[in-house]
Amino acid sequence: MPNLIPTYRLQAFSPSDADPAEVFFLDEHSHTTGPPLGVPYRGNYYKIGLCLRGTAELRANLETYHIEPGSLMLITPHIIKEWSSFSADHDSLSVFFTPEFITTRNHIPVDNFQFLETITHHVLPLPAAEAAGITASMRLLQQKFQAPPPYRNQVIKNLINSLLYEVVGLYDQQHAAHQASQTRSQQLTAEFKRLINAHCTTERSVQFYAGRLCITPKHLTETVKQTTGKTAGEWIEEAVMLEAKALLQHGHLTVAQVADLLHFADQSAFSRFFRNSLGLSPTAYKQAG
């Protein structure tokens, strides 16, 4: 299902007359036209970024992250992103690259970095020393991105691969510490959210997710409510709405087509669901966007 959602391409970060982009570096002095604020979207690229100053707020699938200096951002093609705010003084270093860029003629399968596809946290707060190390790697990438050919792309590919290994180490270390500190209820809730992200376009019943977790719907609802303040049904509805809004943002899909992609019985059923959740019809939301 995620592959059916229209995506912003990395080309959006480059001049309109440029060749299709496979890699792009955004620094504190760059200005570019990417996806707009406040709009849920997917992209066809990976992003590794480090906040230098200021703050921002990012929603990635069902999680909201508050980004501060030293925050490492790991954005992948399959998640739905929505940037809700940036402070006036926000600056960051970010490298964007497509899967094809890092694998083509480099004989390095993306599977070697499978963690990018399975990560559950997309923003990591780094201690000062670790943030300084990533900053140094990003600055070297920035320098080589701005350098003229020959062999520019080959150098950038190798630097991105090196950066990825640094990031894997940092992520694994933080993820292990986070897992060790979680209660059983928190672990169950995290697994529930992962399942929602994978199945919400076809499965909207609490019973389905409880079955996958080998617990009763009552236990799932009580655990999720206690852990997050929201019921399991509310999380499912939120995930479906996020997918719906991402689809409706793209003008070439009709409301009926969106209803079909989300496996509603018909357009009327989807419209009722959407209106009950957001307070306006999918048509009105689409026109407002």
C-alpha positions, 0 to 999 in steps of 0.5 A: 500500500505505501508504494501507491501513495504519490511522493515528492521526488528529490527533484523538488529540491533542485532547480526546475531545469536541472537533471533529475536529482539523486543526491542533494545537500542542504546547509544553513545557507541554502534555500530550496523549495521542498514539500510545504509545511503542514502537509503530510507527504512521502518522498522518494529519498532518504535523509540524514540531518543534524539540527545546528540551532533553533527548533522544529517539530516533525510528525513521522507516521504516528509520532511527533518529535521536537527537534533541538540542536544536536538532534539527528534526523533519520527520514526514510521513503516509506514513512509519512512526514509532516513538518508542522513548524520551524523556529525563525533561527532554525538551521541544520545540515542535511543530506538527501539521497535516493536508494538508486544513488547509493547502490548504483555501481557501488555494489552496496545493497540497501539491505546492508542498512536495513535499519533505515527501513525498520527504525522506530525512532526518527529523531535521536538526541545526541550528546555533544561529542557525538553531535560534533562527530556527525557535524564533522562528517556532514561538513566533509560531505558538504564540501565534496557536494559543492566540488566540481567533477571528476569523480564527485559522485563516487566520493559522495557515495563513499562518504554517505556510506561512511556516515551511515555506518556512524549512524547505525552505531549511534542508533543501535546504542540508543535503541538498546538503551531505550528497549532496556528502559521500557516497561512491558506495556510500553513495548506492547504499545510500540509494537502495536503502532508498528503494526498499525503503520504496516496494516492500517490501510486494510485493517481497522479493527482492534481485534485484528491487531490484538490477534497479531499480538496474541492478546485480547482486544480488551487487554490491548485497549486498556494497555494502550490507553494507560500508556498513551492516553488514547485508545487503540481505536483512536490510534487506528483512526489517526493512522488511517486519517494520516494516510487519507490526508496524504492521498487527498493532497494530490490532485490527480486522485479522486475521493472515490479513488482514495476510498478504494485505496484505503479499502472502504466499502464505497466513497460514502463510507469513507466520507462519513469516516473522514467527516466524523474524524476531522469535521469536514468532508474529504472533498472540502479538505482536498479543495482547501489543500 
